Amino acid sequence: MRRKRLEDVKANLSDLFELPREIMLNLPKISMVGNNQLLVENHKGVIEYTPQRIRVNSTVGVIRMQGADMKLKNIAVDDIIITGEIKMIEFIG
């Protein structure tokens, strides 16, 4: 209950000061370029990596990408760049 209230306060502050919600609430942000490149920001680590499936942990659960010839082009503390043919993105809460 207390955590939910804190999240509500953060969301309201984010709206009030016009700050990006992903920063205030530590939410993942996903950006795609076509179906060939994917950027995941605010991740919590890679769980699984194969050329057909990549699973990334986040504050809202696991983000699963499926495709073909996928590669982790860059892994940094707070973002990951994935290249290849991305066919599906799924949130598993």
MODELLER restraints for C-alpha pairs under 7 A, 6 or more apart:
rsr = mdl.restraints
at = mdl.atoms
rsr.add(forms.Gaussian(group=physical.xy_distance, feature=features.Distance(at['CA:7:A'], at['CA:25:A']), mean=6.95, stdev=0.5))
rsr.add(forms.Gaussian(group=physical.xy_distance, feature=features.Distance(at['CA:10:A'], at['CA:24:A']), mean=6.28, stdev=0.5))
rsr.add(forms.Gaussian(group=physical.xy_distance, feature=features.Distance(at['CA:10:A'], at['CA:25:A']), mean=6.56, stdev=0.5))
rsr.add(forms.Gaussian(group=physical.xy_distance, feature=features.Distance(at['CA:11:A'], at['CA:21:A']), mean=6.73, stdev=0.5))
rsr.add(forms.Gaussian(group=physical.xy_distance, feature=features.Distance(at['CA:11:A'], at['CA:25:A']), mean=6.98, stdev=0.5))
rsr.add(forms.Gaussian(group=physical.xy_distance, feature=features.Distance(at['CA:14:A'], at['CA:20:A']), mean=6.54, stdev=0.5))
rsr.add(forms.Gaussian(group=physical.xy_distance, feature=features.Distance(at['CA:14:A'], at['CA:21:A']), mean=5.91, stdev=0.5))
rsr.add(forms.Gaussian(group=physical.xy_distance, feature=features.Distance(at['CA:14:A'], at['CA:24:A']), mean=6.33, stdev=0.5))
rsr.add(forms.Gaussian(group=physical.xy_distance, feature=features.Distance(at['CA:22:A'], at['CA:28:A']), mean=6.34, stdev=0.5))
rsr.add(forms.Gaussian(group=physical.xy_distance, feature=features.Distance(at['CA:22:A'], at['CA:29:A']), mean=6.53, stdev=0.5))
rsr.add(forms.Gaussian(group=physical.xy_distance, feature=features.Distance(at['CA:26:A'], at['CA:42:A']), mean=6.63, stdev=0.5))
rsr.add(forms.Gaussian(group=physical.xy_distance, feature=features.Distance(at['CA:27:A'], at['CA:42:A']), mean=6.46, stdev=0.5))
rsr.add(forms.Gaussian(group=physical.xy_distance, feature=features.Distance(at['CA:27:A'], at['CA:59:A']), mean=6.31, stdev=0.5))
rsr.add(forms.Gaussian(group=physical.xy_distance, feature=features.Distance(at['CA:28:A'], at['CA:40:A']), mean=6.73, stdev=0.5))
rsr.add(forms.Gaussian(group=physical.xy_distance, feature=features.Distance(at['CA:28:A'], at['CA:41:A']), mean=5.52, stdev=0.5))
rsr.add(forms.Gaussian(group=physical.xy_distance, feature=features.Distance(at['CA:28:A'], at['CA:42:A']), mean=4.81, stdev=0.5))
rsr.add(forms.Gaussian(group=physical.xy_distance, feature=features.Distance(at['CA:28:A'], at['CA:43:A']), mean=6.11, stdev=0.5))
rsr.add(forms.Gaussian(group=physical.xy_distance, feature=features.Distance(at['CA:28:A'], at['CA:58:A']), mean=6.40, stdev=0.5))
rsr.add(forms.Gaussian(group=physical.xy_distance, feature=features.Distance(at['CA:29:A'], at['CA:40:A']), mean=5.78, stdev=0.5))
rsr.add(forms.Gaussian(group=physical.xy_distance, feature=features.Distance(at['CA:29:A'], at['CA:41:A']), mean=5.02, stdev=0.5))
rsr.add(forms.Gaussian(group=physical.xy_distance, feature=features.Distance(at['CA:29:A'], at['CA:42:A']), mean=6.64, stdev=0.5))
rsr.add(forms.Gaussian(group=physical.xy_distance, feature=features.Distance(at['CA:30:A'], at['CA:39:A']), mean=5.60, stdev=0.5))
rsr.add(forms.Gaussian(group=physical.xy_distance, feature=features.Distance(at['CA:30:A'], at['CA:40:A']), mean=4.67, stdev=0.5))
rsr.add(forms.Gaussian(group=physical.xy_distance, feature=features.Distance(at['CA:30:A'], at['CA:41:A']), mean=6.39, stdev=0.5))
rsr.add(forms.Gaussian(group=physical.xy_distance, feature=features.Distance(at['CA:31:A'], at['CA:38:A']), mean=5.78, stdev=0.5))
rsr.add(forms.Gaussian(group=physical.xy_distance, feature=features.Distance(at['CA:31:A'], at['CA:39:A']), mean=5.10, stdev=0.5))
rsr.add(forms.Gaussian(group=physical.xy_distance, feature=features.Distance(at['CA:31:A'], at['CA:40:A']), mean=6.71, stdev=0.5))
rsr.add(forms.Gaussian(group=physical.xy_distance, feature=features.Distance(at['CA:32:A'], at['CA:38:A']), mean=4.51, stdev=0.5))
rsr.add(forms.Gaussian(group=physical.xy_distance, feature=features.Distance(at['CA:32:A'], at['CA:39:A']), mean=6.35, stdev=0.5))
rsr.add(forms.Gaussian(group=physical.xy_distance, feature=features.Distance(at['CA:35:A'], at['CA:85:A']), mean=5.90, stdev=0.5))
rsr.add(forms.Gaussian(group=physical.xy_distance, feature=features.Distance(at['CA:35:A'], at['CA:86:A']), mean=5.14, stdev=0.5))
rsr.add(forms.Gaussian(group=physical.xy_distance, feature=features.Distance(at['CA:36:A'], at['CA:83:A']), mean=5.54, stdev=0.5))
rsr.add(forms.Gaussian(group=physical.xy_distance, feature=features.Distance(at['CA:36:A'], at['CA:84:A']), mean=5.05, stdev=0.5))
rsr.add(forms.Gaussian(group=physical.xy_distance, feature=features.Distance(at['CA:36:A'], at['CA:85:A']), mean=5.09, stdev=0.5))
rsr.add(forms.Gaussian(group=physical.xy_distance, feature=features.Distance(at['CA:36:A'], at['CA:86:A']), mean=6.02, stdev=0.5))
rsr.add(forms.Gaussian(group=physical.xy_distance, feature=features.Distance(at['CA:37:A'], at['CA:82:A']), mean=5.66, stdev=0.5))
rsr.add(forms.Gaussian(group=physical.xy_distance, feature=features.Distance(at['CA:37:A'], at['CA:83:A']), mean=4.50, stdev=0.5))
rsr.add(forms.Gaussian(group=physical.xy_distance, feature=features.Distance(at['CA:37:A'], at['CA:84:A']), mean=6.54, stdev=0.5))
rsr.add(forms.Gaussian(group=physical.xy_distance, feature=features.Distance(at['CA:38:A'], at['CA:81:A']), mean=5.71, stdev=0.5))
rsr.add(forms.Gaussian(group=physical.xy_distance, feature=features.Distance(at['CA:38:A'], at['CA:82:A']), mean=5.05, stdev=0.5))
rsr.add(forms.Gaussian(group=physical.xy_distance, feature=features.Distance(at['CA:38:A'], at['CA:83:A']), mean=6.44, stdev=0.5))
rsr.add(forms.Gaussian(group=physical.xy_distance, feature=features.Distance(at['CA:39:A'], at['CA:79:A']), mean=6.91, stdev=0.5))
rsr.add(forms.Gaussian(group=physical.xy_distance, feature=features.Distance(at['CA:39:A'], at['CA:80:A']), mean=5.72, stdev=0.5))
rsr.add(forms.Gaussian(group=physical.xy_distance, feature=features.Distance(at['CA:39:A'], at['CA:81:A']), mean=4.63, stdev=0.5))
rsr.add(forms.Gaussian(group=physical.xy_distance, feature=features.Distance(at['CA:39:A'], at['CA:82:A']), mean=6.42, stdev=0.5))
rsr.add(forms.Gaussian(group=physical.xy_distance, feature=features.Distance(at['CA:40:A'], at['CA:79:A']), mean=5.43, stdev=0.5))
rsr.add(forms.Gaussian(group=physical.xy_distance, feature=features.Distance(at['CA:40:A'], at['CA:80:A']), mean=5.23, stdev=0.5))
rsr.add(forms.Gaussian(group=physical.xy_distance, feature=features.Distance(at['CA:40:A'], at['CA:81:A']), mean=6.58, stdev=0.5))
rsr.add(forms.Gaussian(group=physical.xy_distance, feature=features.Distance(at['CA:41:A'], at['CA:78:A']), mean=5.68, stdev=0.5))
rsr.add(forms.Gaussian(group=physical.xy_distance, feature=features.Distance(at['CA:41:A'], at['CA:79:A']), mean=4.22, stdev=0.5))
rsr.add(forms.Gaussian(group=physical.xy_distance, feature=features.Distance(at['CA:41:A'], at['CA:80:A']), mean=6.60, stdev=0.5))
rsr.add(forms.Gaussian(group=physical.xy_distance, feature=features.Distance(at['CA:42:A'], at['CA:78:A']), mean=4.88, stdev=0.5))
rsr.add(forms.Gaussian(group=physical.xy_distance, feature=features.Distance(at['CA:42:A'], at['CA:79:A']), mean=6.01, stdev=0.5))
rsr.add(forms.Gaussian(group=physical.xy_distance, feature=features.Distance(at['CA:43:A'], at['CA:56:A']), mean=6.84, stdev=0.5))
rsr.add(forms.Gaussian(group=physical.xy_distance, feature=features.Distance(at['CA:43:A'], at['CA:57:A']), mean=6.08, stdev=0.5))
rsr.add(forms.Gaussian(group=physical.xy_distance, feature=features.Distance(at['CA:43:A'], at['CA:58:A']), mean=4.86, stdev=0.5))
rsr.add(forms.Gaussian(group=physical.xy_distance, feature=features.Distance(at['CA:43:A'], at['CA:78:A']), mean=5.78, stdev=0.5))
rsr.add(forms.Gaussian(group=physical.xy_distance, feature=features.Distance(at['CA:43:A'], at['CA:79:A']), mean=6.25, stdev=0.5))
rsr.add(forms.Gaussian(group=physical.xy_distance, feature=features.Distance(at['CA:44:A'], at['CA:57:A']), mean=5.01, stdev=0.5))
rsr.add(forms.Gaussian(group=physical.xy_distance, feature=features.Distance(at['CA:44:A'], at['CA:58:A']), mean=4.96, stdev=0.5))
rsr.add(forms.Gaussian(group=physical.xy_distance, feature=features.Distance(at['CA:45:A'], at['CA:56:A']), mean=5.81, stdev=0.5))
rsr.add(forms.Gaussian(group=physical.xy_distance, feature=features.Distance(at['CA:45:A'], at['CA:57:A']), mean=5.43, stdev=0.5))
rsr.add(forms.Gaussian(group=physical.xy_distance, feature=features.Distance(at['CA:46:A'], at['CA:55:A']), mean=6.11, stdev=0.5))
rsr.add(forms.Gaussian(group=physical.xy_distance, feature=features.Distance(at['CA:46:A'], at['CA:56:A']), mean=4.48, stdev=0.5))
rsr.add(forms.Gaussian(group=physical.xy_distance, feature=features.Distance(at['CA:46:A'], at['CA:57:A']), mean=6.21, stdev=0.5))
rsr.add(forms.Gaussian(group=physical.xy_distance, feature=features.Distance(at['CA:47:A'], at['CA:55:A']), mean=5.31, stdev=0.5))
rsr.add(forms.Gaussian(group=physical.xy_distance, feature=features.Distance(at['CA:47:A'], at['CA:56:A']), mean=5.45, stdev=0.5))
rsr.add(forms.Gaussian(group=physical.xy_distance, feature=features.Distance(at['CA:47:A'], at['CA:57:A']), mean=6.46, stdev=0.5))
rsr.add(forms.Gaussian(group=physical.xy_distance, feature=features.Distance(at['CA:48:A'], at['CA:54:A']), mean=5.36, stdev=0.5))
rsr.add(forms.Gaussian(group=physical.xy_distance, feature=features.Distance(at['CA:48:A'], at['CA:55:A']), mean=4.93, stdev=0.5))
rsr.add(forms.Gaussian(group=physical.xy_distance, feature=features.Distance(at['CA:49:A'], at['CA:55:A']), mean=6.63, stdev=0.5))
rsr.add(forms.Gaussian(group=physical.xy_distance, feature=features.Distance(at['CA:51:A'], at['CA:68:A']), mean=5.94, stdev=0.5))
rsr.add(forms.Gaussian(group=physical.xy_distance, feature=features.Distance(at['CA:51:A'], at['CA:69:A']), mean=4.81, stdev=0.5))
rsr.add(forms.Gaussian(group=physical.xy_distance, feature=features.Distance(at['CA:51:A'], at['CA:70:A']), mean=4.59, stdev=0.5))
rsr.add(forms.Gaussian(group=physical.xy_distance, feature=features.Distance(at['CA:51:A'], at['CA:71:A']), mean=6.33, stdev=0.5))
rsr.add(forms.Gaussian(group=physical.xy_distance, feature=features.Distance(at['CA:52:A'], at['CA:66:A']), mean=5.59, stdev=0.5))
rsr.add(forms.Gaussian(group=physical.xy_distance, feature=features.Distance(at['CA:52:A'], at['CA:67:A']), mean=5.02, stdev=0.5))
rsr.add(forms.Gaussian(group=physical.xy_distance, feature=features.Distance(at['CA:52:A'], at['CA:68:A']), mean=4.92, stdev=0.5))
rsr.add(forms.Gaussian(group=physical.xy_distance, feature=features.Distance(at['CA:52:A'], at['CA:69:A']), mean=6.42, stdev=0.5))
rsr.add(forms.Gaussian(group=physical.xy_distance, feature=features.Distance(at['CA:52:A'], at['CA:70:A']), mean=6.30, stdev=0.5))
rsr.add(forms.Gaussian(group=physical.xy_distance, feature=features.Distance(at['CA:53:A'], at['CA:65:A']), mean=5.70, stdev=0.5))
rsr.add(forms.Gaussian(group=physical.xy_distance, feature=features.Distance(at['CA:53:A'], at['CA:66:A']), mean=4.52, stdev=0.5))
rsr.add(forms.Gaussian(group=physical.xy_distance, feature=features.Distance(at['CA:53:A'], at['CA:67:A']), mean=6.42, stdev=0.5))
rsr.add(forms.Gaussian(group=physical.xy_distance, feature=features.Distance(at['CA:54:A'], at['CA:64:A']), mean=5.84, stdev=0.5))
rsr.add(forms.Gaussian(group=physical.xy_distance, feature=features.Distance(at['CA:54:A'], at['CA:65:A']), mean=5.23, stdev=0.5))
rsr.add(forms.Gaussian(group=physical.xy_distance, feature=features.Distance(at['CA:54:A'], at['CA:66:A']), mean=6.56, stdev=0.5))
rsr.add(forms.Gaussian(group=physical.xy_distance, feature=features.Distance(at['CA:55:A'], at['CA:62:A']), mean=6.52, stdev=0.5))
rsr.add(forms.Gaussian(group=physical.xy_distance, feature=features.Distance(at['CA:55:A'], at['CA:63:A']), mean=5.66, stdev=0.5))
rsr.add(forms.Gaussian(group=physical.xy_distance, feature=features.Distance(at['CA:55:A'], at['CA:64:A']), mean=4.42, stdev=0.5))
rsr.add(forms.Gaussian(group=physical.xy_distance, feature=features.Distance(at['CA:55:A'], at['CA:65:A']), mean=6.34, stdev=0.5))
rsr.add(forms.Gaussian(group=physical.xy_distance, feature=features.Distance(at['CA:56:A'], at['CA:62:A']), mean=5.67, stdev=0.5))
rsr.add(forms.Gaussian(group=physical.xy_distance, feature=features.Distance(at['CA:56:A'], at['CA:63:A']), mean=5.19, stdev=0.5))
rsr.add(forms.Gaussian(group=physical.xy_distance, feature=features.Distance(at['CA:56:A'], at['CA:64:A']), mean=6.47, stdev=0.5))
rsr.add(forms.Gaussian(group=physical.xy_distance, feature=features.Distance(at['CA:57:A'], at['CA:63:A']), mean=6.31, stdev=0.5))
rsr.add(forms.Gaussian(group=physical.xy_distance, feature=features.Distance(at['CA:60:A'], at['CA:93:A']), mean=6.28, stdev=0.5))
rsr.add(forms.Gaussian(group=physical.xy_distance, feature=features.Distance(at['CA:61:A'], at['CA:91:A']), mean=6.86, stdev=0.5))
rsr.add(forms.Gaussian(group=physical.xy_distance, feature=features.Distance(at['CA:61:A'], at['CA:92:A']), mean=5.72, stdev=0.5))
rsr.add(forms.Gaussian(group=physical.xy_distance, feature=features.Distance(at['CA:61:A'], at['CA:93:A']), mean=4.49, stdev=0.5))
rsr.add(forms.Gaussian(group=physical.xy_distance, feature=features.Distance(at['CA:62:A'], at['CA:91:A']), mean=5.90, stdev=0.5))
rsr.add(forms.Gaussian(group=physical.xy_distance, feature=features.Distance(at['CA:62:A'], at['CA:92:A']), mean=5.03, stdev=0.5))
rsr.add(forms.Gaussian(group=physical.xy_distance, feature=features.Distance(at['CA:62:A'], at['CA:93:A']), mean=6.37, stdev=0.5))
rsr.add(forms.Gaussian(group=physical.xy_distance, feature=features.Distance(at['CA:63:A'], at['CA:90:A']), mean=5.72, stdev=0.5))
rsr.add(forms.Gaussian(group=physical.xy_distance, feature=features.Distance(at['CA:63:A'], at['CA:91:A']), mean=4.70, stdev=0.5))
rsr.add(forms.Gaussian(group=physical.xy_distance, feature=features.Distance(at['CA:63:A'], at['CA:92:A']), mean=6.21, stdev=0.5))
rsr.add(forms.Gaussian(group=physical.xy_distance, feature=features.Distance(at['CA:64:A'], at['CA:89:A']), mean=5.69, stdev=0.5))
rsr.add(forms.Gaussian(group=physical.xy_distance, feature=features.Distance(at['CA:64:A'], at['CA:90:A']), mean=5.07, stdev=0.5))
rsr.add(forms.Gaussian(group=physical.xy_distance, feature=features.Distance(at['CA:64:A'], at['CA:91:A']), mean=6.37, stdev=0.5))
rsr.add(forms.Gaussian(group=physical.xy_distance, feature=features.Distance(at['CA:65:A'], at['CA:86:A']), mean=6.91, stdev=0.5))
rsr.add(forms.Gaussian(group=physical.xy_distance, feature=features.Distance(at['CA:65:A'], at['CA:88:A']), mean=5.56, stdev=0.5))
rsr.add(forms.Gaussian(group=physical.xy_distance, feature=features.Distance(at['CA:65:A'], at['CA:89:A']), mean=4.54, stdev=0.5))
rsr.add(forms.Gaussian(group=physical.xy_distance, feature=features.Distance(at['CA:65:A'], at['CA:90:A']), mean=6.44, stdev=0.5))
rsr.add(forms.Gaussian(group=physical.xy_distance, feature=features.Distance(at['CA:66:A'], at['CA:86:A']), mean=6.08, stdev=0.5))
rsr.add(forms.Gaussian(group=physical.xy_distance, feature=features.Distance(at['CA:66:A'], at['CA:87:A']), mean=5.71, stdev=0.5))
rsr.add(forms.Gaussian(group=physical.xy_distance, feature=features.Distance(at['CA:66:A'], at['CA:88:A']), mean=5.11, stdev=0.5))
rsr.add(forms.Gaussian(group=physical.xy_distance, feature=features.Distance(at['CA:66:A'], at['CA:89:A']), mean=6.61, stdev=0.5))
rsr.add(forms.Gaussian(group=physical.xy_distance, feature=features.Distance(at['CA:67:A'], at['CA:85:A']), mean=5.37, stdev=0.5))
rsr.add(forms.Gaussian(group=physical.xy_distance, feature=features.Distance(at['CA:67:A'], at['CA:86:A']), mean=4.45, stdev=0.5))
rsr.add(forms.Gaussian(group=physical.xy_distance, feature=features.Distance(at['CA:67:A'], at['CA:87:A']), mean=4.68, stdev=0.5))
rsr.add(forms.Gaussian(group=physical.xy_distance, feature=features.Distance(at['CA:67:A'], at['CA:88:A']), mean=6.62, stdev=0.5))
rsr.add(forms.Gaussian(group=physical.xy_distance, feature=features.Distance(at['CA:68:A'], at['CA:84:A']), mean=6.30, stdev=0.5))
rsr.add(forms.Gaussian(group=physical.xy_distance, feature=features.Distance(at['CA:68:A'], at['CA:85:A']), mean=5.12, stdev=0.5))
rsr.add(forms.Gaussian(group=physical.xy_distance, feature=features.Distance(at['CA:68:A'], at['CA:86:A']), mean=6.70, stdev=0.5))
rsr.add(forms.Gaussian(group=physical.xy_distance, feature=features.Distance(at['CA:69:A'], at['CA:84:A']), mean=5.17, stdev=0.5))
rsr.add(forms.Gaussian(group=physical.xy_distance, feature=features.Distance(at['CA:69:A'], at['CA:85:A']), mean=6.36, stdev=0.5))
rsr.add(forms.Gaussian(group=physical.xy_distance, feature=features.Distance(at['CA:70:A'], at['CA:82:A']), mean=6.64, stdev=0.5))
rsr.add(forms.Gaussian(group=physical.xy_distance, feature=features.Distance(at['CA:70:A'], at['CA:83:A']), mean=5.46, stdev=0.5))
rsr.add(forms.Gaussian(group=physical.xy_distance, feature=features.Distance(at['CA:70:A'], at['CA:84:A']), mean=4.16, stdev=0.5))
rsr.add(forms.Gaussian(group=physical.xy_distance, feature=features.Distance(at['CA:70:A'], at['CA:85:A']), mean=6.34, stdev=0.5))
rsr.add(forms.Gaussian(group=physical.xy_distance, feature=features.Distance(at['CA:71:A'], at['CA:82:A']), mean=5.66, stdev=0.5))
rsr.add(forms.Gaussian(group=physical.xy_distance, feature=features.Distance(at['CA:71:A'], at['CA:83:A']), mean=5.34, stdev=0.5))
rsr.add(forms.Gaussian(group=physical.xy_distance, feature=features.Distance(at['CA:71:A'], at['CA:84:A']), mean=6.27, stdev=0.5))
rsr.add(forms.Gaussian(group=physical.xy_distance, feature=features.Distance(at['CA:72:A'], at['CA:81:A']), mean=6.05, stdev=0.5))
rsr.add(forms.Gaussian(group=physical.xy_distance, feature=features.Distance(at['CA:72:A'], at['CA:82:A']), mean=4.75, stdev=0.5))
rsr.add(forms.Gaussian(group=physical.xy_distance, feature=features.Distance(at['CA:72:A'], at['CA:83:A']), mean=6.58, stdev=0.5))
rsr.add(forms.Gaussian(group=physical.xy_distance, feature=features.Distance(at['CA:73:A'], at['CA:81:A']), mean=5.43, stdev=0.5))
rsr.add(forms.Gaussian(group=physical.xy_distance, feature=features.Distance(at['CA:73:A'], at['CA:82:A']), mean=5.60, stdev=0.5))
rsr.add(forms.Gaussian(group=physical.xy_distance, feature=features.Distance(at['CA:73:A'], at['CA:83:A']), mean=6.37, stdev=0.5))
rsr.add(forms.Gaussian(group=physical.xy_distance, feature=features.Distance(at['CA:74:A'], at['CA:80:A']), mean=5.60, stdev=0.5))
rsr.add(forms.Gaussian(group=physical.xy_distance, feature=features.Distance(at['CA:74:A'], at['CA:81:A']), mean=5.08, stdev=0.5))
rsr.add(forms.Gaussian(group=physical.xy_distance, feature=features.Distance(at['CA:75:A'], at['CA:81:A']), mean=6.61, stdev=0.5))
